[in-house]
Amino acid sequence: MLYVILMNFSEQGVRTVKDTVKRAKAFRAMAKKDFKSEVKDLFWTLGAYDVMALVEAPDEPTVTALALSLAAKGNVKTQTLRAIDEKEMSGILRKIK
């Protein structure tokens, strides 16, 4: 299953923003090793959010634990969204009568 994790830097995260790329690499490693998940893409963004990650995880409890583990480090606050790709959306639409 795909998920979008939207992130905003906390005060701590802004103070140490020069480490953001290093933290992104650590996040990728943590997702893979501890949560059997994959960070497919990660972008720093302009606008309402500072960072966006596209994560493939086996289920909601796993991605929730991943996002909470990330937020617990104190550098970002997260919001997680379930992402539906084109193939899955096509299957959903076939169910509409």
LUMNU-51993 format. One record per atom (N, C-alpha, C): x, y, z; atom name; residue in one letter. Coordinates in pm, whole numbers. Atoms other than C-alpha are relative to their C-alpha. Example, Ala and Ser with C-alpha at 12.3 -4.5 7.8 and 13.67 -1.06 7.14 Angstrom:
<sites>
u 89 | v -119 | w 0 | a N | r a
u 1230 | v -450 | w 780 | a CA | r a
u 90 | v 120 | w 0 | a C | r a
u -82 | v -119 | w -6 | a N | r s
u 1367 | v -106 | w 714 | a CA | r s
u -77 | v 109 | w 73 | a C | r s
</sites>
This chain:
<sites>
u 84 | v -117 | w 0 | a N | r m
u 0 | v 0 | w 0 | a CA | r m
u 89 | v 124 | w 0 | a C | r m
u -75 | v -126 | w 9 | a N | r l
u 115 | v 352 | w -75 | a CA | r l
u -56 | v 104 | w 97 | a C | r l
u 38 | v -107 | w -93 | a N | r y
u 112 | v 641 | w 170 | a CA | r y
u 83 | v 124 | w -31 | a C | r y
u -72 | v -128 | w 9 | a N | r v
u 206 | v 1007 | w 151 | a CA | r v
u 17 | v 48 | w 144 | a C | r v
u -25 | v -60 | w -131 | a N | r i
u 372 | v 1142 | w 463 | a CA | r i
u 44 | v 144 | w -24 | a C | r i
u -29 | v -143 | w 10 | a N | r l
u 362 | v 1522 | w 476 | a CA | r l
u 66 | v 43 | w 130 | a C | r l
u -76 | v -39 | w -119 | a N | r m
u 608 | v 1685 | w 714 | a CA | r m
u 24 | v 150 | w 4 | a C | r m
u -42 | v -137 | w -28 | a N | r n
u 673 | v 2023 | w 867 | a CA | r n
u 113 | v -5 | w 101 | a C | r n
u -110 | v -6 | w -95 | a N | r f
u 998 | v 2106 | w 1041 | a CA | r f
u -50 | v 55 | w 133 | a C | r f
u 23 | v -54 | w -134 | a N | r s
u 970 | v 2155 | w 1415 | a CA | r s
u 105 | v 109 | w 23 | a C | r s
u -104 | v -99 | w -32 | a N | r e
u 1173 | v 2430 | w 1584 | a CA | r e
u 137 | v -67 | w 1 | a C | r e
u -126 | v 75 | w -3 | a N | r q
u 1443 | v 2170 | w 1647 | a CA | r q
u 46 | v -33 | w -141 | a C | r q
u -35 | v 36 | w 138 | a N | r g
u 1431 | v 2059 | w 1283 | a CA | r g
u 52 | v 119 | w -80 | a C | r g
u -47 | v -120 | w 69 | a N | r v
u 1477 | v 2415 | w 1160 | a CA | r v
u 139 | v 38 | w 51 | a C | r v
u -133 | v -34 | w -56 | a N | r r
u 1769 | v 2477 | w 1397 | a CA | r r
u 110 | v -89 | w -59 | a C | r r
u -99 | v 95 | w 52 | a N | r t
u 1943 | v 2170 | w 1253 | a CA | r t
u -29 | v -36 | w -147 | a C | r t
u 43 | v 27 | w 137 | a N | r v
u 1816 | v 2202 | w 895 | a CA | r v
u 114 | v -46 | w -91 | a C | r v
u -113 | v 43 | w 83 | a N | r k
u 2165 | v 2150 | w 754 | a CA | r k
u 18 | v -151 | w 1 | a C | r k
u -7 | v 147 | w -8 | a N | r d
u 2128 | v 1785 | w 859 | a CA | r d
u -117 | v -69 | w -67 | a C | r d
u 125 | v 58 | w 52 | a N | r t
u 1800 | v 1734 | w 672 | a CA | r t
u 24 | v -111 | w -103 | a C | r t
u -28 | v 106 | w 98 | a N | r v
u 1954 | v 1529 | w 388 | a CA | r v
u 51 | v -125 | w 72 | a C | r v
u -50 | v 112 | w -80 | a N | r k
u 2139 | v 1311 | w 639 | a CA | r k
u -116 | v -69 | w 72 | a C | r k
u 117 | v 58 | w -68 | a N | r r
u 1813 | v 1264 | w 833 | a CA | r r
u -89 | v -76 | w -98 | a C | r r
u 80 | v 69 | w 102 | a N | r a
u 1632 | v 1170 | w 510 | a CA | r a
u 59 | v -138 | w -29 | a C | r a
u -65 | v 130 | w 23 | a N | r k
u 1887 | v 894 | w 448 | a CA | r k
u -24 | v -95 | w 117 | a C | r k
u 27 | v 82 | w -119 | a N | r a
u 1841 | v 770 | w 805 | a CA | r a
u -146 | v -47 | w 2 | a C | r a
u 143 | v 35 | w 7 | a N | r f
u 1461 | v 774 | w 756 | a CA | r f
u -20 | v -115 | w -99 | a C | r f
u 9 | v 109 | w 99 | a N | r r
u 1496 | v 559 | w 443 | a CA | r r
u 49 | v -133 | w 60 | a C | r r
u -58 | v 120 | w -59 | a N | r a
u 1716 | v 312 | w 631 | a CA | r a
u -91 | v -56 | w 110 | a C | r a
u 90 | v 43 | w -107 | a N | r m
u 1481 | v 302 | w 933 | a CA | r m
u -125 | v -65 | w -58 | a C | r m
u 120 | v 55 | w 62 | a N | r a
u 1178 | v 241 | w 710 | a CA | r a
u 26 | v -142 | w -49 | a C | r a
u -33 | v 131 | w 56 | a N | r k
u 1349 | v -50 | w 540 | a CA | r k
u 31 | v -103 | w 108 | a C | r k
u -48 | v 95 | w -101 | a N | r k
u 1518 | v -212 | w 840 | a CA | r k
u -105 | v -31 | w 107 | a C | r k
u 88 | v 18 | w -115 | a N | r d
u 1264 | v -159 | w 1118 | a CA | r d
u -146 | v -22 | w -35 | a C | r d
u 142 | v 4 | w 33 | a N | r f
u 934 | v -142 | w 930 | a CA | r f
u -30 | v -74 | w -130 | a C | r f
u 19 | v 74 | w 126 | a N | r k
u 986 | v -350 | w 613 | a CA | r k
u -80 | v 82 | w -100 | a C | r k
u 67 | v -96 | w 88 | a N | r s
u 873 | v -44 | w 418 | a CA | r s
u 106 | v 66 | w -87 | a C | r s
u -94 | v -66 | w 90 | a N | r e
u 1027 | v 156 | w 135 | a CA | r e
u -42 | v 144 | w -25 | a C | r e
u 24 | v -139 | w 37 | a N | r v
u 1055 | v 530 | w 92 | a CA | r v
u 27 | v 7 | w -150 | a C | r v
u -12 | v 1 | w 146 | a N | r k
u 987 | v 543 | w -283 | a CA | r k
u 57 | v 131 | w -52 | a C | r k
u -47 | v -134 | w 37 | a N | r d
u 1049 | v 918 | w -314 | a CA | r d
u -13 | v 91 | w 119 | a C | r d
u 4 | v -99 | w -107 | a N | r l
u 1115 | v 1209 | w -86 | a CA | r l
u 38 | v 135 | w -62 | a C | r l
u -22 | v -133 | w 58 | a N | r f
u 1094 | v 1578 | w -178 | a CA | r f
u -10 | v 107 | w 108 | a C | r f
u 14 | v -121 | w -81 | a N | r w
u 1156 | v 1905 | w 1 | a CA | r w
u -89 | v 92 | w -82 | a C | r w
u 103 | v -72 | w 74 | a N | r t
u 866 | v 2131 | w -91 | a CA | r t
u -14 | v 144 | w 49 | a C | r t
u 37 | v -137 | w -34 | a N | r l
u 753 | v 2492 | w -92 | a CA | r l
u -149 | v 2 | w 25 | a C | r l
u 144 | v -9 | w -26 | a N | r g
u 415 | v 2586 | w 50 | a CA | r g
u -32 | v -45 | w 142 | a C | r g
u 51 | v 36 | w -132 | a N | r a
u 220 | v 2438 | w 339 | a CA | r a
u 85 | v -104 | w 72 | a C | r a
u -83 | v 105 | w -60 | a N | r y
u 461 | v 2147 | w 397 | a CA | r y
u 145 | v 17 | w -43 | a C | r y
u -143 | v -13 | w 28 | a N | r d
u 840 | v 2131 | w 411 | a CA | r d
u 57 | v -122 | w -73 | a C | r d
u -50 | v 125 | w 58 | a N | r v
u 889 | v 1767 | w 308 | a CA | r v
u -119 | v -90 | w -29 | a C | r v
u 102 | v 98 | w 36 | a N | r m
u 681 | v 1499 | w 135 | a CA | r m
u 71 | v -130 | w -33 | a C | r m
u -56 | v 131 | w 30 | a N | r a
u 762 | v 1129 | w 130 | a CA | r a
u -111 | v -91 | w -52 | a C | r a
u 89 | v 104 | w 50 | a N | r l
u 594 | v 857 | w -75 | a CA | r l
u 56 | v -132 | w 52 | a C | r l
u -46 | v 120 | w -69 | a N | r v
u 616 | v 536 | w 128 | a CA | r v
u -87 | v -118 | w -38 | a C | r v
u 72 | v 125 | w 19 | a N | r e
u 521 | v 180 | w 43 | a CA | r e
u 16 | v -81 | w 127 | a C | r e
u 0 | v 74 | w -125 | a N | r a
u 424 | v -6 | w 360 | a CA | r a
u -108 | v -108 | w -7 | a C | r a
u 97 | v 110 | w 9 | a N | r p
u 234 | v -330 | w 422 | a CA | r p
u -141 | v 33 | w 47 | a C | r p
u 133 | v -28 | w -54 | a N | r d
u -53 | v -173 | w 618 | a CA | r d
u 3 | v 130 | w 83 | a C | r d
u 12 | v -123 | w -77 | a N | r e
u -182 | v 123 | w 822 | a CA | r e
u 75 | v -4 | w 133 | a C | r e
u -75 | v 1 | w -126 | a N | r p
u -40 | v 9 | w 1159 | a CA | r p
u 150 | v 18 | w -21 | a C | r p
u -143 | v -12 | w 25 | a N | r t
u 307 | v -19 | w 1006 | a CA | r t
u 38 | v 142 | w -36 | a C | r t
u -35 | v -137 | w 39 | a N | r v
u 306 | v 323 | w 840 | a CA | r v
u -24 | v 97 | w 114 | a C | r v
u 24 | v -85 | w -117 | a N | r t
u 158 | v 475 | w 1155 | a CA | r t
u 117 | v -9 | w 97 | a C | r t
u -116 | v 17 | w -88 | a N | r a
u 440 | v 329 | w 1365 | a CA | r a
u 123 | v 69 | w -59 | a C | r a
u -112 | v -67 | w 66 | a N | r l
u 692 | v 454 | w 1108 | a CA | r l
u -8 | v 151 | w 17 | a C | r l
u 17 | v -145 | w -11 | a N | r a
u 551 | v 808 | w 1110 | a CA | r a
u 17 | v 47 | w 144 | a C | r a
u -16 | v -37 | w -142 | a N | r l
u 532 | v 815 | w 1491 | a CA | r l
u 146 | v -10 | w 42 | a C | r l
u -143 | v 13 | w -31 | a N | r s
u 892 | v 691 | w 1516 | a CA | r s
u 79 | v 117 | w -55 | a C | r s
u -66 | v -116 | w 61 | a N | r l
u 1000 | v 966 | w 1280 | a CA | r l
u -28 | v 126 | w 81 | a C | r l
u 38 | v -120 | w -75 | a N | r a
u 807 | v 1236 | w 1467 | a CA | r a
u 61 | v 2 | w 140 | a C | r a
u -55 | v 8 | w -136 | a N | r a
u 940 | v 1112 | w 1803 | a CA | r a
u 145 | v 50 | w 6 | a C | r a
u -138 | v -51 | w 2 | a N | r k
u 1291 | v 1217 | w 1695 | a CA | r k
u 3 | v 152 | w 17 | a C | r k
u 12 | v -141 | w -31 | a N | r g
u 1166 | v 1576 | w 1724 | a CA | r g
u 31 | v 100 | w -110 | a C | r g
u -36 | v -93 | w 107 | a N | r n
u 1266 | v 1722 | w 1387 | a CA | r n
u -116 | v 38 | w -92 | a C | r n
u 115 | v -29 | w 85 | a N | r v
u 932 | v 1705 | w 1206 | a CA | r v
u -129 | v -40 | w 69 | a C | r v
u 135 | v 41 | w -35 | a N | r k
u 560 | v 1685 | w 1265 | a CA | r k
u -57 | v -60 | w -128 | a C | r k
u 44 | v 72 | w 120 | a N | r t
u 382 | v 1446 | w 1030 | a CA | r t
u -151 | v -4 | w -14 | a C | r t
u 138 | v 29 | w 33 | a N | r q
u 51 | v 1394 | w 858 | a CA | r q
u 6 | v -107 | w -109 | a C | r q
u -8 | v 112 | w 93 | a N | r t
u -6 | v 1064 | w 676 | a CA | r t
u -132 | v -16 | w -76 | a C | r t
u 116 | v 19 | w 87 | a N | r l
u -242 | v 1008 | w 383 | a CA | r l
u 13 | v -132 | w -74 | a C | r l
u 1 | v 121 | w 82 | a N | r r
u -337 | v 683 | w 211 | a CA | r r
u -2 | v 44 | w -145 | a C | r r
u -9 | v -35 | w 142 | a N | r a
u -240 | v 708 | w -157 | a CA | r a
u -53 | v -116 | w -83 | a C | r a
u 59 | v 101 | w 89 | a N | r i
u -431 | v 523 | w -428 | a CA | r i
u 56 | v 22 | w -139 | a C | r i
u -57 | v -16 | w 134 | a N | r d
u -248 | v 459 | w -754 | a CA | r d
u -106 | v -29 | w -107 | a C | r d
u 95 | v 13 | w 113 | a N | r e
u -411 | v 437 | w -1097 | a CA | r e
u -59 | v -141 | w -9 | a C | r e
u 48 | v 138 | w 10 | a N | r k
u -436 | v 57 | w -1099 | a CA | r k
u -104 | v -28 | w 109 | a C | r k
u 94 | v 23 | w -109 | a N | r e
u -604 | v 45 | w -758 | a CA | r e
u -128 | v 81 | w -20 | a C | r e
u 117 | v -84 | w 24 | a N | r m
u -835 | v 334 | w -849 | a CA | r m
u -89 | v -61 | w -108 | a C | r m
u 79 | v 65 | w 106 | a N | r s
u -943 | v 150 | w -1165 | a CA | r s
u -83 | v -113 | w 59 | a C | r s
u 75 | v 107 | w -66 | a N | r g
u -1042 | v -149 | w -949 | a CA | r g
u -114 | v 53 | w 85 | a C | r g
u 106 | v -63 | w -81 | a N | r i
u -1238 | v 77 | w -716 | a CA | r i
u -114 | v 46 | w -89 | a C | r i
u 103 | v -53 | w 91 | a N | r l
u -1421 | v 239 | w -1006 | a CA | r l
u -84 | v -111 | w -63 | a C | r l
u 77 | v 113 | w 56 | a N | r r
u -1522 | v -102 | w -1146 | a CA | r r
u -110 | v -45 | w 95 | a C | r r
u 101 | v 39 | w -98 | a N | r k
u -1720 | v -156 | w -825 | a CA | r k
u -120 | v 94 | w 2 | a C | r k
u 110 | v -97 | w 1 | a N | r i
u -1939 | v 148 | w -890 | a CA | r i
u -104 | v -45 | w -100 | a C | r i
u 110 | v 47 | w 87 | a N | r k
u -2277 | v 52 | w -1034 | a CA | r k
u -77 | v 116 | w -53 | a C | r k
</sites>
